[in-house]
Amino acid sequence: MKQLLIRLAMVVAVLALGAGGAYAQDDAAALYKSKCLVCHGADGKGSPAGLKLGVKDFHSPDVAKMSDAELFEATKKGKGKMPAYDGKLTDDQIKGLIKYIRSLK
């Protein structure tokens, strides 16, 4: 009986970790929609308003060659006309956004 309870606890833990990953992706998508979409567009290529401001296409070679650390810094401190999100987003939220941005195709 004790071994069955231990196995059950392990299964629950694995399922919880898997659900957490899905939740983090959903959370990053929701953050992108609320904070980034208006300028960067749904596909990361730039919205009409964002293109007028000069946003970079996330698929461009300039952005693709940027490291995650560089994207993190630009998001946290702002760059050009992009506002800083320091104090508005946590470091983990910014990292999730970068992962989400890299997934846009």
N, C-alpha and C positions, 0 to 999 in steps of 0.2 A: 504494500500500500504506500509506504514512504517513497519508494522508487517511482511509483506512478504519479504521485504528487510532484516530485522533482521534475519528471519529464513534462508534466502538464505546465509547470511553471516555466520551463525552458521554451516550450512552444509558444506560450503567451508572450514571453519576452521577445522572441524572434518576430512574432506577428506585430507587436507594438513597435519594434524598430522599423519594420517595413512600412507600416502605416505612417510613422513619423517622417520618413523620406518623402512619401507622397504628399503629406501635409506641407512639408517645407517647399516642395515644388509649387503646390497650389498657392501657398502664401507668397512666394516670389512672383508668381503670375499676377496675383491680386495687387501686389505692390507696384509691379510694372504698370499695370493698368491705371492705378491711381496717381503714380508719380512721374512716369516716363512716357506713357502713350501719347499724351497731347503733343509732345514735340517729336518724339522718335518714331511714332506710328506703330501699328500693330505688328509689322514685320521687321521693324528696326531700320527701315530704309529712310525714315523721316516723314513726318506728316507735312501737309502743305504749309502749316504755320511754322513748323520746325525748320523746314527747308529755307524759309525766308530768313530765319535767324542764323542759318548756316550750320545746322546740326550735321554731324558726321553719320554716314550710313554705317551701321554696325558690321555690314558685310564688306566694307571697303578694305583694301590692303592696309591703309593707315591704322584702322581700328583693329583689324585682325592680328596685326603684328604687335599690338600693345599687350604687355603682360597683365595678368590679373592684378598685380600690385599697382600698376599704372592706372588701370581702370578704377581700382578701389580709391586711389588718391584723387582722381578727377571727380569721382562721385562724392567723396567725403568733403573735399575742400572746394569743389567747383572748378570750372575751367571755362574761360571765355564767357559766354553768355549763360552757361549752365550754372544754376545755383548750387551752393554747397548744401549737402545733406547731413553734415556733422550736427549732432544733437537732434536731428529729425528722424534719422534711421540709425539702428544699431549697426555695429560692425558686421554681425552675422546676417542682418538683413541686406546689407550692401553686398556681402559675399554671395548671398543667394541670388540677388539681382544679376550679378556678374555671371553666375552659372546659367541663369535663365537667358540672359542676353546672348551668351555663347551658343545656346540651344536654338536660337531663332534661325530659321532657314528660309 
